[in-house]
Amino acid sequence: MPKMKSNSGAKKRFKKTGSGKIKRKKAFKSHILTKKSSKRKRNLRQSTLVDKTDEKAVKRLIPYS
């Protein structure tokens, strides 16, 4: 059986944790930052986990990572 292909965009956006969950960065931190408060921008720096409802779909996109 041939190897599956990983989705290139997903490879760059998601990482697997040691326990098998999927880690992601938060959105809305790329531009139009002047109107956002410092607290909000600071919280957007932190990574978070993909919701369990989306986890199966994301794992399918990155089968080998």
VOBA-1610 file (N, C-alpha, C; in pm, whole numbers, padded with zeros to 5 digits, always signed):
BEGIN
Met+00085-00119+00000Met+00000+00000+00000Met+00089+00125+00000Pro+00057+00224-00086Pro+00143+00342-00091Pro+00131+00428+00035Lys+00234+00509+00054Lys+00231+00601+00168Lys+00123+00706+00148Met+00067+00752+00259Met-00030+00862+00252Met+00046+00992+00244Lys-00014+01094+00184Lys+00049+01225+00179Lys-00004+01312+00291Ser+00089+01380+00360Ser+00049+01477+00461Ser+00008+01605+00392Asn-00086+01677+00450Asn-00128+01806+00397Asn-00021+01909+00434Ser+00039+01975+00334Ser+00152+02065+00358Ser+00116+02183+00448Gly-00005+02237+00429Gly-00049+02349+00513Gly-00067+02307+00657Ala-00121+02188+00677Ala-00144+02137+00813Ala-00013+02105+00883Lys+00085+02055+00807Lys+00216+02023+00864Lys+00277+02145+00932Lys+00259+02261+00867Lys+00318+02384+00919Lys+00240+02442+01036Arg+00112+02409+01047Arg+00026+02472+01148Arg+00006+02392+01276Phe+00022+02260+01268Phe-00010+02175+01384Phe+00108+02089+01424Lys+00117+02062+01556Lys+00217+01970+01609Lys+00147+01874+01704Lys+00196+01752+01712Lys+00141+01656+01807Lys+00213+01668+01939Thr+00139+01660+02050Thr+00200+01661+02182Thr+00238+01518+02219Gly+00305+01502+02331Gly+00346+01369+02376Gly+00230+01276+02401Ser+00119+01332+02448Ser+00001+01249+02478Ser-00087+01226+02355Gly-00046+01282+02239Gly-00119+01257+02115Gly-00222+01363+02079Lys-00233+01467+02162Lys-00325+01575+02128Lys-00259+01665+02024Ile-00336+01755+01964Ile-00286+01843+01859Ile-00275+01985+01911Lys-00156+02043+01895Lys-00129+02180+01940Lys-00143+02274+01823Arg-00195+02395+01849Arg-00211+02495+01743Arg-00181+02633+01797Lys-00156+02727+01705Lys-00139+02867+01742Lys-00275+02935+01735Lys-00289+03048+01804Lys-00415+03122+01801Lys-00420+03215+01679Ala-00539+03242+01634Ala-00559+03329+01517Ala-00567+03476+01559Phe-00575+03565+01462Phe-00595+03711+01482Phe-00473+03781+01541Lys-00351+03736+01509Lys-00230+03800+01562Lys-00140+03849+01449Ser-00192+03857+01326Ser-00104+03890+01214Ser-00105+04037+01174His-00217+04105+01181His-00222+04246+01142His-00340+04315+01212Ile-00350+04446+01190Ile-00449+04531+01260Ile-00435+04512+01411Leu-00312+04531+01460Leu-00284+04506+01601Leu-00299+04630+01688Thr-00311+04747+01626Thr-00315+04871+01705Thr-00442+04882+01788Lys-00552+04831+01735Lys-00679+04843+01809Lys-00697+04733+01913Lys-00608+04632+01912Lys-00618+04523+02010Lys-00538+04559+02134Ser-00592+04525+02249Ser-00525+04560+02375Ser-00400+04473+02394Ser-00309+04522+02477Ser-00185+04448+02504Ser-00216+04313+02566Lys-00315+04311+02654Lys-00354+04186+02720Lys-00403+04083+02618Arg-00483+04131+02524Arg-00537+04043+02421Arg-00426+03987+02332Lys-00331+04075+02292Lys-00220+04033+02207Lys-00128+03936+02281Arg-00108+03960+02408Arg-00024+03873+02492Arg-00085+03732+02500Asn-00218+03726+02518Asn-00286+03597+02525Asn-00287+03524+02391Leu-00281+03599+02281Leu-00279+03537+02149Leu-00144+03472+02118Arg-00039+03508+02193Arg+00092+03448+02172Arg+00097+03302+02213Gln+00017+03266+02310Gln+00023+03131+02365Gln-00040+03031+02270Ser+00015+02911+02269Ser-00045+02805+02188Ser-00156+02739+02269Thr-00242+02669+02198Thr-00354+02601+02263Thr-00378+02469+02192Leu-00472+02391+02240Leu-00500+02262+02180Leu-00618+02272+02084Val-00615+02188+01982Val-00727+02178+01888Val-00843+02113+01964Asp-00964+02163+01942Asp-01082+02109+02007Asp-01102+01963+01968Lys-01155+01884+02061Lys-01167+01739+02035Lys-01262+01707+01919Thr-01354+01799+01887Thr-01444+01776+01773Thr-01369+01785+01640Asp-01258+01860+01637Asp-01179+01878+01515Asp-01056+01788+01511Glu-01025+01725+01622Glu-00899+01651+01635Glu-00887+01538+01532Lys-00993+01463+01510Lys-00990+01351+01417Lys-00957+01398+01276Ala-01018+01507+01233Ala-00995+01560+01098Ala-00851+01608+01083Val-00798+01673+01185Val-00660+01725+01177Val-00560+01609+01177Lys-00585+01508+01259Lys-00496+01391+01263Lys-00491+01321+01127Arg-00601+01323+01055Arg-00604+01263+00923Arg-00517+01342+00824Leu-00505+01473+00846Leu-00424+01557+00757Leu-00274+01538+00781Ile-00236+01501+00904Ile-00094+01484+00936Ile-00070+01343+00993Pro-00079+01241+00907Pro-00073+01103+00957Pro+00061+01061+01015Tyr+00172+01122+00974Tyr+00304+01075+01016Tyr+00371+01162+01120Ser+00310+01271+01161Ser+00378+01358+01258Ser+00341+01322+01400
//
